[in-house]
Amino acid sequence: MDIKTIVNQKKDLSIVLAVYSILALTLITFFQYNVGGDGASYISIANYYATGNWNDMINGYWSPLYSWLVAPFLVSGFDPFFAVAVSRCVSLVIGFFTIIGVYRLAETFKIDDWVKKFLIVSLLPIILFFALSRVTPDLLVTCLLVYYFSIIFDPKYPLKRSNGILSGLIGGLGYLAKSYIFPLFLVHFSLFNLIHYYKNRKTSVLKNFVLGLAVFFIISGLWVGTISQKYDKLTIGTATDYNHEIIGPQYQEHPIYFLGLIKPPTEKAVSIWEEPSTIKLEDWSPFDSWENFQFQLKVLWKNITRSIAFIEYFSILSLVILMVTLVVLFKTESERIKNNLIYLLTTMLIYTGGYCLIFVEIRYLWPVGLLLLLTGFYLIHILYENRIFNSKNRNILLIILMVSFMVTPTIELVSYVSSDGQIPALSSNLKNDYHIQGNIASNDRWAETLSISYYLESHYYGLTANNPSSLEEELESNSIDYYFVWSAPDNFVLSNYQEITGNKIKDLKIYSRLKS
């Protein structure tokens, strides 16, 4: 490949990255402050690192890497609004490198330059939406995995020891971003090293495997040891056990909605959501009884159907892409194409399958969405390469595929713009006009009230139990300073609390505890 070709290739990527940067700087002004429950926890933990609060910074539920990236910007002082804006900026930077990673992955599959142009343009609204919609490490996980896939999918993987080391490094960082990556990496890395060994019969594959695992266990082991010491048991994280418990047959809805008021786990914590695994829940096993086993099968089926719906949500052509992939896989005589399609399908299946056993949300499947996007463009590349259609039809298909993946994130970005400022604006109003700060509880809208509590730098105890006769006793026993009543009836009265907003806030009354 000559220098001119390389320059032209990087020029396309540079233009897309420049456009992404401009759009990011523009959109950040509309998406600064929507934090969410998960985001409040990650930012709160980042603040512990910034202030050196060792007792609270070690958390087995929320993995640390995202908080580490945010923490340096909070060293000079904590402002809840600024912290959310910083978190968004960190995610946008991660998105920048995700685009580069997808481009690198496309090069691993030797997708031609013309198809790659459409591919990376398709990423613009997708990555912007991933970065701006959530204050979570899901985009960070996606970014790391894209680089890992570009290494492990490469036919040249066995030729360099550095490939094994880099795989282990990225796997370790992935675990520090999200504990789910620990079992995923062990399964995926082992399987693909076995595939490479089967194809090459080279001892270099075994060396890469050993080096990769060694690096992975060194990085992950430091964090495993740290949290295991805190919880007095060997654990890679508390999220899996907690998520398994809350989907049990004894809980028809999330326990956070019916357990009543729960004191935050530490003095500085915004809510119990900062360490939800401290809630004592009933454990269960599908092997305890035939009923439990049937229940587990129902959970699995429900998550499979949810995953299919989420995959289709990425693009209306998602299932078509998967079906065409299977047809090409069985029809093609090219070993290289077969290998690439098997790699993509196997990885999507493994990644999605792990979540299907417990619980799945669409943001968990972002890496699958990008692999699906890559698969679609790769199919067009190989079908054109095999003269199935001409360049005109190829371009039509490229445009259709690109638009199919761009529609949903574009619509989501537009809808988020109109909703982003509502909770922060209300929080500013409550802080400046009513000077609310202290222990807060509510009758409804758990997520919104938690976000407001974060901005008020207060403690949120959650939802009161559905028992009007003991409501005041529950509030008093938990030293609740402010009770948020959403959509309260006109005759709602608390003898030891006084309503302070005077019906000035739509759908919300706030009752302040009377001073004794």
N, C-alpha and C positions, 0 to 999 in steps of 0.2 A: 504494500500500500504506500503510495507516494505522499509527500508532505502536503501537497495541495488538497488531496482527498481528506486527510486527517483534519486539516484546518477547516474545510467545509463542513465536516461532520460536527466538530466542536462548535462551529458557528451556529448551527441549528440549536444545539443545546444551550449555548450562551444566550441566544435570543429568547428562548422559552424561560430561562432562569431570570433574565432581565424583566420580562413581562410579569412573571410570578412575583418578583420583588416589588414592582410598581403596584400591582394589585394588592399585595399584602400590606404595603404602607397605606394604601387607600382604605382597605376594608377594616384595618385594625381600629380605625376611629369609630366604626359601627359595632364592633364586637369586643369592646374592652372589658365589660364588667359582668357578664353572665357567668357565674361561678359553678353552681350545682353542688350537691352534697359531696361527691368524690373530690371535686376541685378544692372545696374548702378544707378537706382533710389533707390533701397533698400540700397545699400552701401552708397550712398550719404546721405540718411537720417540717417543711422547708424553713419556716421561721425558727423552729427549735434548733435546727442546724446552724442557722445564722447567728443565734444568740448563745449557742453552746449549751443548750438545755439537754444534757446527756440522758437524763432519766426518761424524758418523753420522746426523744428523737428516734429511739430504737423501736420499730413497730413491725410486727409480724404480718399484719394484714396488708398494709400499703407498702409496696416495694420502694426502695429508696432512691433509685437513679433519677427519676423525674424531679423529686424534691431537691436532690443535690444540684441539679442544673439551675433550679430557681433560686436556691439559697444565697449564692454570692450577691445577688441584686438586692437582698433584704438586710444586708449587714449594717447599712447606715441607719436603719430604722424601719419599722413596720407600719405601712398604711394599707388597709385591706383593699382599697380600690387600685392603688398602684401595684400591689402584689398580683392581682388578677391580670392587669394589663401586661405585666412582665411575663407571666405564665403564657399568655397568648403569644407574645413575641418569641419566647423560647420555642413554642410549638411551630411557629412560622419558620424559624431557622431550621428546625428538624425537618420540616416539609421541603425546604430548599435542598437539603442533602438527600431526601427521599427521592426526589425527581432525578438527581444524579445517579442514585442507586438503581432505579428502574431502567435508566438508559444503559447503565453498565450491564444489567441483567439481560436486556435486549441484545447487547453485543455478544453475550455468552451464547445466545441462541442464533447468532449470526443473521439477525433480521436486517433486511436491506435498508439503506438510508432513507428511501422515500417513505417506507412504511413506518420507520422510526419517527419521522417528523409528525405524522398523525398521532402516533402513540404518545409522544411527550406533550403534544398540544392537548390531548384528551386529559392529561393529568392535572391541568391547571385548576379547574373548578373542584376536582376530586380532592386534591391535596389541600387546597384552601379550605374546603369544608371540613376535612379531617382536622386541620390545625385550629380552626376558629370555633367549631361547634362544641368542643369539650375541653375542659381542663383536666386531662387524664394522660397517662403514658401510652395510650393505644397507638398513637402515631409514632412515638418513639420505638415501640416494639416493631411496628410495621417497617420502619426505616432500617433497623438493625437486621431484621429477617431478610429484607431485600438484598442487602449486601452479602449475608450468609448464603442465600440461594445462588447468587452470582458466582460464588466460590465452589459450592458443593455440586452444582449442576454442570460445571465446566468439565469437559472430557479431559482437560489437562490437569485436573485436580491432583492426580497421583505424582505429577512431575516435580512438584515443589513441596518441601517440608513446611514452608511458610503457609501453605494453604491449610494444613491441619492446625497450625498454631493460630492463624487468623480465625478459623472456624470456631475453635475453642474460646478465643477472646470474645468474639461476637456473641457466642452462646452464653458466656458468663455475664456479659453486659445485658443481654436479653433477660436473663433470670433476675438481675438487679432491677430491671424495669418492670417485670411482671413474673410472679412465681410460676405461672403456668408454663413458662418457657423451660423450666428445669426438666420436667418429664418429657416435654415435646422434643427438646434438643437431644436428650439421650436416645429416644426412639428414632428420631429422624436421622441423626448423625450416624448412629450405628447401622441403620438400614442402608443408607447411601454409601457408607464405606464398604459394606458387604457387596453392594451392587458394583462399585468400582473394582473391588477385588475380583469378583466373578468375571468381569469383563477384561481385566488386565493381568491378573495373576502376578502382581508385582508386590514385593515386600515393602515398597515405598508407601503403598496404601495402608499397610499395617502400622508403619511408622507414623503416618499422618493421623491415623486413628488414635494411637496411643498419645501422641503429642497433643492432639486436640482435646482428648479427655483430660489429660493432665492439666492443661491450661484452664479448661472449664472448671474442674474441681478445685483448683487453687483459688480462682476468683469467687466462685459460688460458695466454696467452703468457708471463706472468711465471714460471709454474711450468715450462712447456716449456723456457724458456731456462735455468732453474736446473738441471734434471736433465740437459738436453742438454750443458751445460758439464761436469757431473760425469762423464758417460759418454763425452764426446768424440764425440758424434754427435747428430744431430737426432732426438729421440724424444718421444712424448707419454706414454711409460711403457714399462717393460720386461715388464709382465705378459702382454701379448698375445703377444709373441715367445716367451716362456718356455712359456706354455700351449700354443702351437702346436707347439713342439718336443716336449713330453712326450707328446703324443697321436700322435706319428709312428709309422710302421710298425715302426721298429726297437726300440720300447719297448712290451713287452707289459703292463707295469705301471708305476706311477710310479717314476722312477729313484731317488727318495729311499730306496726299499726295497731296492735291490740294489747301489748304488754303494759301499757300505762307509762307514767313518767319514769325516766331512767336518768340518773345522775351521770354527767360526762365522766369518763374514766380517769381524767387527771385534772389538776387545778387549772391548767391553761387550755384544755380542750374545748372546742366549740360545742361538740355533742358526742353522744355515744358512738356516732358513725366514724369517729376518729379511731376507734378500736372496737368495732362491733363484735369481734370474737370473744370479748369479755362477757357478753350476754350468755347466761347459762341456758342452753337449749337442749332439748332431748335428742340424743344421737339415735341413729337407726342404721340398719343394714338390709339390703335386699335379700340376704340369706337368712334373716331371722325367722321368716315365715313365708308361706306361699303367697299370702296377701301382699307382703312387702315386695316380693319378687315381681308380682304382677304390676304393682305400683311403679317399680323401677322401669319396667317395659313401657308403661304408659308415659313416664317422664322421657324416656329415650325417644319414643315415637313423636311426642309433642315437640321435642327439641329438633328432631330431624325435619319435621314439617316447617318449623320456624326457620331453620337454617335454609331450607329451600326457598322460602318466601324472602328471606334476607338476601340470598344470592340473586334472586330475580329482581330484587329492589336495586341492586347495583346497575343493572341494565335489563331492559325488556328482552334482550337477546341472549341472556345468560344461559338459559336451558338449551337454546339452539346451539350456542357455542359448545356446550358440553356434549350434545348429541353428535354434532359434526366432528368433534374431537375423537369420539369413539369410532365413528365411521372411518375417518382417515387413519386412525391407529390400526384398524384391522385390514384396511385396503392397501396401505403403503408398503412398499418393499424396501424403503430406505431405513437402515438401522439407526441412523442419526435422528431421523424424524420420530421414529418409534420411541427411542430413548427419551427424547425431549418431552414428548406428550405424556409418556409414563411418569416422568419426573414431576410434571405439573399436576397431573391428576392424583398421583399418590400423595403429594404434599398437601393438596387441598383437602383430600379425604382424611389424612392423619390430623391435620390442624383442626378441621371442623369436628371430627369424631370425638376428640377429647372433651370439647365443650358440650357435645350432645349428651354425654353421660350425666352432666349436672345441670347446667344452665347456659343459655346462649343469648347474647345481645348482638345487635348489628355491628357495633363498634369492635367487638371481639373478632369479627370476621374481616376487618379491613385488609389484612394481608391476603386473604383469599380473594377479595375483590380485585386487588392489583394483579394477582396471578391470573385471574379470570380475564382481566383486561389484556394482559400480555398474551394469553392463549388465543384470544380472538384475533389479535393482529398477527400473531405467528401463523395462524391458520391461513389468513389471507396471503401472507408472504409465501408459504409453501405451495398453496394452490396456484398462485400466479407463477411461481418458479417452475411448477410442473405443467404450465400452459393449460390449466383448466379454464381460464378466462383471460381476456386481453387486458391491456393497461387501462382502457376506458372503464370497463366493468370493475376492474380492481379499484380504481379511484372512487367509483360510486359506492362500492362496498366499504371502503375505508371511511368515507364521509358518514355513511349510515351507522357504522360501528362506533365511530367517534362521538357522534351526536347521541347515540343510545346511552353511552356512559356519562355524558356531560349533562344530560337533562336533569336527573334527580339532584345531584349536588348543587346545580345552579338554582333550582327551585328552592332547595333547602337554605341556601345562602340568603336568598331574597326574603324568605319567611323569617329567618333568624334576625335579620336587620330590624324588623318591626317589633320584635319581642325582647331584644337584648337589654334595653335600658329600663324596663318596667320595675323589676325588683331593686336594682341599684338606686333608681330615682326615689322609690318608696322608702328605702333604707336611709337615704340622705335626709329625706323629709322627717322621718322619725328621730333621727339623730340630732338634727339641727333645731327642729321645732318643739320636740317633746323630750329631748335629752334622755332617751331610753338606753339604759345599759344595766345589765344584771342577769338574773335567772329568768328565762323565758319558757313558757309552755304554750301549746295551742290546741284547739279542738279539731283542726283539720289542716290540710295543705302542708304536710310534713316537709317536703322538699323546699317549698317557697319560704317557709318560716325558718328553716335551717339556714338558707342563704341570707335571709335578713339578719339573723343572729350573727352570722359571720361578719357582715358589714358593720353591725353595731358593736362588734368585739364583745359579745355577750355569750352566755352559756345556754344552749337549747336543750331542754329536758325531754322534748318530744311531745307526743299526743297524750292527752288525758284519757283515762279509761272511760268506756261508755257506761257510766253509772252516775247520773245526776245527783243522787242522794248523798254521795260521798265526794263530790267534786271539790268542794272547798277544803275538805279534810286532806285530799290528795295534794292540792295546791299548797296548803299550809305546811304539810309535813315535808315537802320538798323545797320549802323556802322560795317559792316562785314569786318574783317581783312583778312580772308582767304576764298577763294571760291574753293571748291573741285569739279572738273569736271571729272566725270567718263566717260570713252570712248568718249573723246572729239574729234571732227573733227579737222583735221590739220589746218584749216583756222580760228579756234575759237580765237577771240581777244577781250579783254576788255581794253578800253582806259585808265581807271584809275587803272588798276591792271596789275601786271607783273607776268608771269609764272616763278616759281622758281625751279622746279624740273628738267627741261631740258630733259624731256622724259626718266628719269632714273627709273621711277616707272611704271610698266605695268598697262595699262588701267586707269591711274590717272594723271591728271594735276592739280597743285595747283597754284592759282593766289593770289598773295599778294597785298594788297592795297598800292599804291604808297604814300609815305609821301608827304604831302603838304608843 
